[in-house]
């Protein structure tokens, strides 16, 4: 793997070392296929294939499914260490040293990443330093390796996105069937609440075998106006208000998609914001090509919004009104990964074929209590941009039915 | 909180510091109620209430839901740091130092825990060391604080367990309705596979608003005989073979429960193992009282199995046949937490009121290709042991229908 060599060279590190509590962690998952492990480590020397060490002998079949040559607990002498009462710091120090030896990596500088508890990692590295090891942050290397997805990985994300799309269609169907009674939306004689939508979303996703380990956002009006507020289950939905539904489920890989609804006629302000966001999304999509920086797209979108009189992070840094966040982010092993759309970024801020990323302009007005966000997920292929979330954009859920 | 003071005193640490990538991490979740945050940190001085710092201004409402006095990104001067292009090591070093200052903690020795990337944590602590900070592992302190659950937390686990129980009943119903055709179980004209059971489990759990962030185990015969093998979706189920179904779903808190099925008459060997496991479970449950060590229960169960001629981790350390694992583990913020059932353990190895834990004896025979595990979840209350998973134990799924 040429890229790994380059990245390690940049850091003057002789290997990448990932210490994981569980294999579904984003630092390990890109490398080990369907294997499901608990405590485990990956050591990847600059010029040789990686080795995967695992600590529980119960997981030998799982480790074999990784496609990486395993280092078993027997080879690492784990049972003796446990027998002798090693504490976690002693055990991990022992395992790292032994795994490195087996992988042919002598003490020196390595790039470290992974979800092992921070306090444990600090103590383990402290102990290993006495034997000549030193450590530089390696999470960026993992993210760079994970940025460019192969066709199978993009396909897997696409299927997750399809499940999320089904859940959004179900939300639209429920909203379209609701009636406005006494200022609150009702369905089947009961108030339609955030919690009820969440239950339906969970059922549709479960049907697709999707999980929501990071939750979701179902946020009406004032709740949606603070972009990361997830929304309160008991909150009844009301006609005329905005409703942001942002889903980011996972089946090994994540997808991420957002739509905004309004049952009944929207205010002029909300309708205008929706049109502006829609236009910004189309413009960003038209400009997303290999070689373009994420930040360039953000600048274009900010200009568009500014022309229409909205505040932006460029014109009004720190404002809570108008367009208040970044334009997008990579999606895959994490909900937020590379490519980056930040101003300050290196190669990870440049779009390239194999990237999977969102574009998600939005407008927010906490005082007035409305919000609009439209988020699509895309794969950048050699022959252009592929939309992984082909869904309606309409505020009116009844318009979704006709498609 | 007296216990925190004692635990910090033991480590000669002046505060507990938790660095989190996301608030649902087990090191942070026990302390912050329903709040959902991304990058955040908790600093808890020995003699004062904790403070919760978060890095994204978009999450101010979520932070407020934690019940802990927040430290906002504005107070931590995050925007300026980002503006000036701080890298993650610089940003976190800055944020930790600033949060400590605001919480009234001067440089010195602190207990560190949390899911911040290991390589990043090592670099941050290295940098802070120059200013007089030093770090000892703090995950054990968090786990000790999380061990004893209050009534509301036990109630929450109990509701998760009820959802898992419903999913097991659904599995039993499907197995009971299946027909043996051509050596393979069929239902509705299709082969009944591991994957089909998994889909039904996911639907039932979704109905209860439960997630499976750690997956599940649906493992027939030879797959179940390796205790942590999760089971292969395409694998068709067969009459007469064992099927282990081990579910550990989450809704903020985890539950954990296992049953073993056999459609059609079991072999004598399987039936005898099932009876032995059932008896071991009852015996362990009868002995589980406040003050008893988990390891004592493990010894009793090993004796019971040894009397019946099965190998155990005490009689045959490292064996892959017979009883090959620990008796149980605490459950709550993680699938595996305190109390511990290991031989080498301190106070965390002693049962006390407020503990929530599994008892899960099992017997395995990889060569013969069968396995039995029965796992119940319990809460140890002041007035005795409460069973949180009241379900049938029968191998025969038809027996489940009659209850």
Boltz contact constraints between the chains, C-beta under 6 A:
constraints:
  - contact:
      token1: [A, 19]
      token2: [B, 118]
      max_distance: 6.0
  - contact:
      token1: [A, 36]
      token2: [B, 215]
      max_distance: 6.0
  - contact:
      token1: [A, 36]
      token2: [B, 230]
      max_distance: 6.0
  - contact:
      token1: [A, 58]
      token2: [B, 227]
      max_distance: 6.0
  - contact:
      token1: [A, 58]
      token2: [B, 228]
      max_distance: 6.0
  - contact:
      token1: [A, 59]
      token2: [B, 228]
      max_distance: 6.0
  - contact:
      token1: [A, 61]
      token2: [B, 226]
      max_distance: 6.0
  - contact:
      token1: [A, 61]
      token2: [B, 229]
      max_distance: 6.0
  - contact:
      token1: [A, 79]
      token2: [B, 318]
      max_distance: 6.0
  - contact:
      token1: [A, 85]
      token2: [B, 344]
      max_distance: 6.0
  - contact:
      token1: [A, 112]
      token2: [B, 118]
      max_distance: 6.0
  - contact:
      token1: [A, 112]
      token2: [B, 119]
      max_distance: 6.0
  - contact:
      token1: [A, 113]
      token2: [B, 117]
      max_distance: 6.0
  - contact:
      token1: [A, 113]
      token2: [B, 119]
      max_distance: 6.0
  - contact:
      token1: [A, 114]
      token2: [B, 118]
      max_distance: 6.0
  - contact:
      token1: [A, 115]
      token2: [B, 115]
      max_distance: 6.0
  - contact:
      token1: [A, 116]
      token2: [B, 118]
      max_distance: 6.0
  - contact:
      token1: [A, 117]
      token2: [B, 113]
      max_distance: 6.0
  - contact:
      token1: [A, 117]
      token2: [B, 139]
      max_distance: 6.0
  - contact:
      token1: [A, 118]
      token2: [B, 19]
      max_distance: 6.0
  - contact:
      token1: [A, 118]
      token2: [B, 112]
      max_distance: 6.0
  - contact:
      token1: [A, 118]
      token2: [B, 114]
      max_distance: 6.0
  - contact:
      token1: [A, 118]
      token2: [B, 116]
      max_distance: 6.0
  - contact:
      token1: [A, 118]
      token2: [B, 121]
      max_distance: 6.0
  - contact:
      token1: [A, 119]
      token2: [B, 112]
      max_distance: 6.0
  - contact:
      token1: [A, 119]
      token2: [B, 113]
      max_distance: 6.0
  - contact:
      token1: [A, 119]
      token2: [B, 137]
      max_distance: 6.0
  - contact:
      token1: [A, 119]
      token2: [B, 138]
      max_distance: 6.0
  - contact:
      token1: [A, 119]
      token2: [B, 139]
      max_distance: 6.0
  - contact:
      token1: [A, 120]
      token2: [B, 137]
      max_distance: 6.0
  - contact:
      token1: [A, 121]
      token2: [B, 118]
      max_distance: 6.0
  - contact:
      token1: [A, 121]
      token2: [B, 121]
      max_distance: 6.0
  - contact:
      token1: [A, 121]
      token2: [B, 122]
      max_distance: 6.0
  - contact:
      token1: [A, 122]
      token2: [B, 121]
      max_distance: 6.0
  - contact:
      token1: [A, 122]
      token2: [B, 122]
      max_distance: 6.0
  - contact:
      token1: [A, 122]
      token2: [B, 125]
      max_distance: 6.0
  - contact:
      token1: [A, 122]
      token2: [B, 135]
      max_distance: 6.0
  - contact:
      token1: [A, 123]
      token2: [B, 137]
      max_distance: 6.0
  - contact:
      token1: [A, 125]
      token2: [B, 122]
      max_distance: 6.0
  - contact:
      token1: [A, 135]
      token2: [B, 122]
      max_distance: 6.0
  - contact:
      token1: [A, 137]
      token2: [B, 119]
      max_distance: 6.0
  - contact:
      token1: [A, 137]
      token2: [B, 120]
      max_distance: 6.0
  - contact:
      token1: [A, 137]
      token2: [B, 123]
      max_distance: 6.0
  - contact:
      token1: [A, 138]
      token2: [B, 119]
      max_distance: 6.0
  - contact:
      token1: [A, 139]
      token2: [B, 117]
      max_distance: 6.0
  - contact:
      token1: [A, 139]
      token2: [B, 119]
      max_distance: 6.0
  - contact:
      token1: [A, 202]
      token2: [B, 206]
      max_distance: 6.0
  - contact:
      token1: [A, 202]
      token2: [B, 209]
      max_distance: 6.0
  - contact:
      token1: [A, 203]
      token2: [B, 206]
      max_distance: 6.0
  - contact:
      token1: [A, 206]
      token2: [B, 202]
      max_distance: 6.0
  - contact:
      token1: [A, 206]
      token2: [B, 203]
      max_distance: 6.0
  - contact:
      token1: [A, 206]
      token2: [B, 206]
      max_distance: 6.0
  - contact:
      token1: [A, 209]
      token2: [B, 202]
      max_distance: 6.0
  - contact:
      token1: [A, 211]
      token2: [B, 211]
      max_distance: 6.0
  - contact:
      token1: [A, 211]
      token2: [B, 212]
      max_distance: 6.0
  - contact:
      token1: [A, 212]
      token2: [B, 211]
      max_distance: 6.0
  - contact:
      token1: [A, 213]
      token2: [B, 213]
      max_distance: 6.0
  - contact:
      token1: [A, 215]
      token2: [B, 36]
      max_distance: 6.0
  - contact:
      token1: [A, 226]
      token2: [B, 61]
      max_distance: 6.0
  - contact:
      token1: [A, 227]
      token2: [B, 58]
      max_distance: 6.0
  - contact:
      token1: [A, 228]
      token2: [B, 58]
      max_distance: 6.0
  - contact:
      token1: [A, 228]
      token2: [B, 59]
      max_distance: 6.0
  - contact:
      token1: [A, 229]
      token2: [B, 61]
      max_distance: 6.0
  - contact:
      token1: [A, 230]
      token2: [B, 36]
      max_distance: 6.0
  - contact:
      token1: [A, 318]
      token2: [B, 79]
      max_distance: 6.0
  - contact:
      token1: [A, 344]
      token2: [B, 85]
      max_distance: 6.0
